[in-house]
Amino acid sequence: MYVVVKVGGSLEPHKSALTKLMRTLVRLAPTHKIIVVPGGGSFADKVREAASTYNLSDEVAHRMAILAMDQYGLLLSCLAERCTYTYSLTEAKEEASKGSVPIYLPSRELLFDQSLEASWGVTSDSIAAYTAWRCSSALLVLLKDVDGVFTADPKKDSGAKLIRSISASALHGYGCVDKALPIYIQRFNIVCWVLNGLKCGRLRSLLTIGKTVGTKVIP
């Protein structure tokens, strides 16, 4: 079974931790068929700025944001040996089966895919879920700069509590994932974990013993 791991753009400012994460993925790759889907990072932030400044249509902004994922993915590919990048999901599956860490750049296959709604409600979270479905993976891991889904924004509210498990239908309204993700998780019957990518041991624990600190989203 392939494991789709989305490396969130919120990790981009943390150079050393992000490099450590990519090297951890390389060490885990020989025993887990890992396919990386990149977030958008600062490249997507530039798209948001342009969308606001120039009043871009949702369709144009959506396509620009997918291209931003390509750029962040190319950056990730430079952080560790045995990381490769590919525009083909078929090729990504082949590389993952060999024990490498393929970084799937989605633009060539998804830029005009009508299955994805062209809106800011569909970001790299939902694209990662869609990718997991396309490669028949039952496990999706979203790596972010927070420990998981909280009752409130943990960066603003010290009293926010980590939600250890939640159904996809109850996920609507929580800000650390995109709006369409709950729909995709239910539609594709995918188990999703939201983890802190700055703490590599948590991903390692999930993949090796099946439990960790984070939020499990059940379809």
N, C-alpha and C positions, 0 to 999 in steps of 0.2 A: 504494500500500500504506500502510495506517495504521501508525504507530509508537505502541505503548502504553508510556507512561513512568509508572512508579510512583514518586511522590515520597515517600520514606520518612519516617515519623514521627521517626526519629532526627535528622533535619535541623531539626526545629522549634526547638530551643534556639538555633540559629545564625541569628539574625534577618537580619543583613546578607547572609550567604551565601545564605540561602534566598530572599531578595528578588532577589539577583543571578541565581540559578538560574531563577526564574520569568521574569525579563526576558530571559534567554538563550533560554528556550523560546519566548517571543514572537518573538524575532528569527529563530529557526529555523523557525517555523511556516509561513511562506509557501511554503517549498520542501519541507516534510516534514509529512505529515498526522499531527499529534501529538494524542493523546488522553491526558490525565493521569488516573491513578487515585491517589487520596490514600491514604497510610497512616493510622494511627490516632493517632500521637503521644501527647501527654499525655492526650488524651481516652480512648484505649484503655487507658492505664495506670490511669485511674480505674475502668474496667470491671473490670480485673484485681483491683484492690483490693476492689471490691464483690463480685466473685465469690468471693474468699477469705473476706471478712468474713461474708457472708450465705449462703455455700455454695450459690450459684446453680447451676441446672442448666446443662449445656453448651448446650442449645438457647437458653435465655434469654441467657446470656453471649455467645453467637455473634451474636444479633440486636442486642444492645447494642453489640457491637464494630463491627458494620456501621454503626450509627448514629454511632459515634465517627468513622468514616471520613468520613461526611457533614460533621461539624463541622470536621474538619481541612481538608477540601476547601473549605468556605466560607471558612476563614481564607486558604488559598492564593489564592483568587479575588480577594482584596483587595490582592495584592502587586504586581500589574503590570497595565497597560492591555492590552486585548484578551484578557484572561482572562475566561472566562465559566463559569458552573456550570450543570449540567443533570442532571436525574434520568433522562434518557432516553438510551440509547446510540445510538439512531437519530439523535437531535438532535445528540449529540456528534460523530458522523461527519459530519453536515452542516456543523457549525461548523468542524471540522478541515479539511474540503474548501475552506472559504472563507478559510483562513489564520489563523483565530483559534486560541486554546488553550482547548479545552473541558475542564473538570474534571468528571469523571463522578462523581456522587454515587450510590452503588449501592443505597441502602436501598429505594427504591420497586420496583425490579426484582428485587432479590436477597434481600430480607428473608425471604421464604418459599420461595426456590428450593431444591427438594429435591436438586438436583444437587450442592450444596455440603454437605459434611459439617459438622455442628454440633460443632466442637471447636476447641481452641486450636492444633491442628495445621494448621488452615485459617485463615490470616490474610490480610492485604492482599496478600501476595506471591502466594498462590494465586488470590485474587480477581482480581488483575491478569492472571494467566495465563489465567484463565477469560474475562476481558473481551477479551483479545487473540484468543482463539479465536472469540468471538462476533462480532468485527468482521473476521474473516479476516486478521488480522495475523500475519506470520511472525516479527516481531521484537518482543521485550519487553525493556525496560530497567528494571532495578531500581536506583534511586538511594538510596544509604545513606551513613553517615558513615565508612565504611572503603573502602579501595581495591578490594575485591573479596572473593573467598573465599580464606581463608588456611589453612595447615596447622594453625594453632592460633589462639587469640584474640590478635590483634596488640596489643590494649590491655593485655594481661597478660603476653604473652611476646614479648620483643624479638627472639627468634630465629625468629618465625613467618615463613613464606615465602608470597608471593602465588602462587596457582595461576592461571596464565594461561588454561588451557583444561581443561575437565573434562566428562565425560559426565554426563547427568542421573542415570543409574543409580549413579554413584559419588558423587553429591552427598549422599546420605543421611548424616546424622550431623554435618554442618557447621552451626554454630550461627547463621550470619548470614542464613539463609533459613528459611522455615517447613518443617515436616516433609512437608507434602503437595506442595510445589512440584515436586520431581522427578517425581512421578506425573503431574501436570498437564502438565509440559513434554513428557514422553514421549507422553501420551495425545493431546495436541493438536499435536504435532510443531512446537514453537515453539523458535526460537533465542533464548536469553536472555543478556543481559549484566548483570553486577553491577558497578556503577561507584560512584565517590565523587562524590556530588552536591555536595560542598563545593568541587569543582574542576570548574568549568563547561566548561573547555576539553576535558575528556575526553569529555563527551557530544557536544560540537560536533565533535570529531575523529571519533567513531564515526559520526555521521550524515552527515558530509561526505566522509570518505575511507574509511570502513568499518573502521578499526582504531583502537585506543586502548589505554590502560593500564587494565586491569581483568580480570575473569574472564568468559570466554565459556563458557556452558553449552550443550552440544550434545545435542539430543534422542536 
